[in-house]
Amino acid sequence: MNAILINGSPRKDGCTFTALTEIAVTLEKHGIKTEVFHVPSQNMHGCNSCYLCKQTRECVHDDAVNKFASLIEKTDAFVFGSPVYYSGASGSLCSFMDRLFFAHGAKFRGKLGAAIVSARRAGTSAALDRITKYFSISQMPIVSSQYWNMVHGSCPEQVRQDQEGMQTMRVLGDNMAWLLKCIAAGKKAGIDLPEKEERIWTNFIR
């Protein structure tokens, strides 16, 4: 079993990375292999809404999104992390997730997802809500913790002083490892994903 922790901060070794590292250490203690994937903060294009990915199965912008897409099917769980900017996730992470889930959302079905954010003070709940919506539309079981998945501080040293926040990250790691093991046990017992219905599309004028 393995998990990828996605760092959506332009600071590779900053507050978000510090929180993700606490989760990774916890997962590793449970025998879950981890990897940190850094989302590039420069030249991260937004979605063109060209729909070409529905034909080619990859984004027209050949960058980190297509690189990450090759990892989805062989990964069991994902933790997306971001600093809080104006009560939202970073622009680079939002662009990354918009394109990734639009082109490859079906591949995430049944895989675990969790969101974590770091902030100096506020805006965390709104940022978590934005990231979590990608999971809930993709049929991903969402992993929770003892509190909303956030840490506070202006630098890694301050984040490490946020004892409740760091404990929240560890509990998240414990819960994710437990759910991964439960899913693995279910598969051995012959329990598969629910049968997938054909998608029904409607809008508000029909």
C-alpha positions as CSV (number, residue, x, y, z in Angstrom):
1,M,0.0,0.0,0.0
2,N,1.2,3.5,-0.8
3,A,0.2,7.1,-0.5
4,I,1.3,10.3,-2.3
5,L,1.3,13.6,-0.5
6,I,1.0,16.6,-2.8
7,N,2.6,19.8,-1.7
8,G,0.7,22.7,-3.4
9,S,2.9,25.4,-1.8
10,P,5.5,27.4,-3.7
11,R,7.8,26.8,-0.7
12,K,9.0,23.2,-1.0
13,D,10.2,23.0,2.6
14,G,7.7,25.4,4.2
15,C,4.7,25.1,6.5
16,T,2.6,22.8,4.2
17,F,5.6,20.5,3.7
18,T,6.1,20.3,7.5
19,A,2.5,19.2,8.0
20,L,2.7,16.7,5.2
21,T,5.9,15.3,6.6
22,E,4.2,14.5,9.9
23,I,1.5,12.6,8.1
24,A,4.1,10.7,6.0
25,V,6.1,9.7,9.1
26,T,2.9,8.3,10.7
27,L,2.0,6.4,7.5
28,E,5.4,4.9,7.3
29,K,5.1,3.6,10.9
30,H,2.1,1.6,9.7
31,G,4.0,0.2,6.7
32,I,2.5,2.5,4.2
33,K,5.0,3.7,1.6
34,T,4.9,7.5,1.0
35,E,6.1,9.9,-1.6
36,V,5.9,13.7,-1.7
37,F,5.0,15.3,-5.0
38,H,5.7,19.1,-5.4
39,V,3.3,21.0,-7.6
40,P,5.3,23.5,-9.7
41,S,4.4,27.1,-8.7
42,Q,5.5,28.6,-12.1
43,N,3.9,28.1,-15.5
44,M,1.0,26.0,-14.0
45,H,-1.7,26.6,-16.6
46,G,-5.3,26.8,-15.8
47,C,-7.9,24.6,-17.6
48,N,-8.6,25.8,-21.2
49,S,-12.0,24.0,-21.2
50,C,-11.0,22.6,-24.6
51,Y,-12.2,19.1,-23.7
52,L,-9.4,17.5,-25.7
53,C,-8.4,15.5,-22.7
54,K,-11.6,13.5,-23.2
55,Q,-10.3,12.3,-26.5
56,T,-6.5,12.0,-25.8
57,R,-6.8,11.0,-22.1
58,E,-4.1,13.6,-21.3
59,C,-4.0,17.4,-20.9
60,V,-2.9,19.6,-23.8
61,H,-0.5,21.3,-21.4
62,D,2.2,18.6,-21.1
63,D,3.5,19.4,-17.6
64,A,3.2,18.1,-14.0
65,V,-0.5,17.2,-14.5
66,N,0.3,14.5,-17.1
67,K,3.3,13.3,-15.1
68,F,1.2,12.9,-12.0
69,A,-1.6,11.2,-13.9
70,S,0.6,8.2,-14.6
71,L,0.9,7.6,-10.8
72,I,-2.9,7.6,-10.0
73,E,-3.8,4.0,-10.8
74,K,-0.9,2.5,-8.8
75,T,-1.5,4.7,-5.7
76,D,-3.9,3.9,-2.9
77,A,-4.3,7.2,-1.1
78,F,-3.7,10.9,-1.7
79,V,-3.2,13.9,0.6
80,F,-3.4,17.3,-1.1
81,G,-1.9,20.1,0.9
82,S,-1.8,23.9,0.4
83,P,-1.1,27.1,2.2
84,V,-4.1,29.4,2.6
85,Y,-4.2,32.4,0.2
86,Y,-7.1,34.7,0.6
87,S,-9.2,31.9,2.3
88,G,-8.4,29.5,-0.6
89,A,-5.8,27.0,-1.7
90,S,-2.8,28.2,-3.7
91,G,-3.5,29.2,-7.4
92,S,-1.0,26.6,-8.6
93,L,-2.7,23.8,-6.7
94,C,-6.2,24.8,-7.9
95,S,-5.1,24.9,-11.5
96,F,-3.3,21.5,-11.0
97,M,-6.4,19.9,-9.5
98,D,-8.8,21.4,-11.9
99,R,-7.0,19.9,-14.9
100,L,-6.0,16.6,-13.1
101,F,-9.5,15.8,-12.0
102,F,-11.2,16.9,-15.2
103,A,-9.0,14.7,-17.3
104,H,-8.5,11.8,-14.9
105,G,-11.2,12.0,-12.2
106,A,-12.6,8.5,-12.9
107,K,-9.2,7.0,-12.0
108,F,-9.6,8.3,-8.4
109,R,-12.8,6.3,-7.7
110,G,-12.5,4.3,-4.5
111,K,-9.1,5.7,-3.6
112,L,-8.7,7.6,-0.3
113,G,-8.4,11.4,-0.3
114,A,-7.5,13.9,2.3
115,A,-6.9,17.7,2.3
116,I,-4.7,19.6,4.7
117,V,-3.9,23.3,4.8
118,S,-1.5,25.7,6.7
119,A,-2.2,29.3,7.6
120,R,-0.9,32.0,9.7
121,R,-4.3,32.7,11.2
122,A,-7.6,32.2,9.3
123,G,-9.2,31.1,6.0
124,T,-8.5,27.4,6.7
125,S,-12.0,26.0,6.6
126,A,-12.8,27.6,3.3
127,A,-9.6,26.3,1.7
128,L,-10.3,22.8,3.0
129,D,-13.8,22.9,1.6
130,R,-12.4,23.9,-1.9
131,I,-9.9,21.0,-2.0
132,T,-12.3,18.4,-0.5
133,K,-14.9,19.0,-3.3
134,Y,-12.6,17.3,-5.8
135,F,-12.8,14.1,-3.7
136,S,-16.6,14.2,-3.1
137,I,-17.3,14.5,-6.9
138,S,-14.9,11.6,-7.7
139,Q,-16.3,8.9,-5.4
140,M,-13.3,9.0,-3.1
141,P,-13.7,8.1,0.6
142,I,-12.5,11.2,2.5
143,V,-10.2,10.7,5.5
144,S,-10.8,12.9,8.5
145,S,-9.0,13.5,11.8
146,Q,-9.8,14.7,15.3
147,Y,-10.2,18.3,14.1
148,W,-10.3,20.0,10.7
149,N,-7.0,19.2,9.0
150,M,-5.1,22.4,9.5
151,V,-1.9,23.7,11.1
152,H,-0.9,27.3,12.0
153,G,2.3,29.2,11.8
154,S,4.3,31.6,9.7
155,C,7.3,29.3,9.3
156,P,8.0,25.6,9.8
157,E,9.3,26.2,13.3
158,Q,6.0,27.7,14.4
159,V,4.0,24.9,12.7
160,R,6.0,22.4,14.8
161,Q,5.0,24.4,17.9
162,D,1.3,23.9,17.0
163,Q,0.9,20.8,19.0
164,E,-2.8,20.4,18.3
165,G,-2.3,20.9,14.6
166,M,0.6,18.4,14.4
167,Q,-1.4,15.9,16.5
168,T,-4.2,16.3,14.0
169,M,-1.8,15.4,11.2
170,R,-0.7,12.3,13.1
171,V,-4.3,11.2,13.7
172,L,-5.1,11.7,10.0
173,G,-2.2,9.5,9.2
174,D,-3.4,6.8,11.6
175,N,-6.9,7.0,10.2
176,M,-5.7,6.8,6.6
177,A,-3.5,3.7,7.4
178,W,-6.4,2.0,9.2
179,L,-8.8,2.6,6.2
180,L,-6.2,1.4,3.7
181,K,-5.8,-1.8,5.7
182,C,-9.6,-2.2,6.0
183,I,-10.0,-1.8,2.2
184,A,-7.2,-4.3,1.6
185,A,-8.9,-6.8,3.9
186,G,-12.2,-6.3,2.1
187,K,-10.6,-7.0,-1.3
188,K,-9.1,-10.2,0.1
189,A,-12.6,-11.2,1.2
190,G,-14.0,-10.5,-2.2
191,I,-15.7,-7.2,-1.5
192,D,-15.4,-5.0,-4.6
193,L,-16.4,-1.5,-5.4
194,P,-20.1,-1.0,-6.0
195,E,-21.3,-1.6,-9.6
196,K,-21.0,1.6,-11.5
197,E,-24.2,3.1,-13.0
198,E,-24.2,4.8,-16.3
199,R,-23.9,8.5,-15.7
200,I,-27.0,10.6,-16.0
201,W,-26.4,14.2,-17.1
202,T,-28.9,17.0,-16.6
203,N,-28.9,20.7,-16.3
204,F,-31.3,23.3,-14.8
205,I,-33.4,23.9,-17.9
206,R,-34.4,20.3,-18.6
